[in-house]
Amino acid sequence: MAIKFSHTEQLINPINLEKLQQCLEKKIKIQSMIQISQEEFITLYRSGFNLDPK
């Protein structure tokens, strides 16, 4: 299997595993790719770029 990454951005605030699990509201292990919803992506993106409305 080959994976090509393009149009990537480096987050201002890297997201550690604890924050990732908190944003996704589930316990996960990052040992391989996981599918996330559009809403989960937006939550992580906002967190990584300090765009949280909270």
C-alpha positions as a printed Julia matrix, in Angstrom:
54×3 Matrix{Float64}:
   0.0    0.0    0.0
   1.23   3.48  -0.82
  -0.03   6.67   0.78
   0.52  10.12  -0.67
   0.12  13.17   1.54
  -0.48  16.57  -0.03
  -1.82  19.97   0.98
  -0.63  19.46   4.56
  -0.27  22.15   7.21
   1.83  22.22  10.35
  -0.26  22.96  13.42
   0.68  25.94  15.59
  -0.14  23.84  18.67
   0.69  20.17  18.29
  -2.06  17.94  19.69
  -0.9   15.28  22.14
  -2.68  11.95  22.59
  -4.62  13.1   25.67
  -5.96  16.18  23.86
  -6.73  14.08  20.77
  -8.77  11.63  22.84
 -10.55  14.54  24.52
 -11.42  16.2   21.19
 -12.65  12.94  19.66
 -14.43  11.99  22.89
 -13.11   8.44  22.72
 -10.08   6.4   23.74
  -7.93   5.64  20.72
  -4.41   4.47  20.02
  -2.54   5.96  17.09
  -0.79   2.92  15.71
  -2.37   3.14  12.29
  -4.73   5.3   10.3
  -8.17   5.99  11.72
 -11.19   7.49  10.06
 -12.67  10.6   11.66
 -15.78  12.55  10.83
 -15.78  16.02   9.33
 -16.89  17.44  12.7
 -13.99  15.7   14.46
 -11.56  17.07  11.86
 -12.88  20.6   12.4
 -12.53  20.22  16.17
  -8.92  19.07  15.84
  -8.08  21.74  13.25
  -9.47  24.5   15.45
  -7.57  23.18  18.43
  -4.31  22.97  16.48
  -4.62  26.56  15.25
  -6.02  28.18  18.44
  -9.38  28.76  16.78
 -11.42  27.25  19.64
 -14.52  29.36  20.19
 -14.42  28.45  23.91
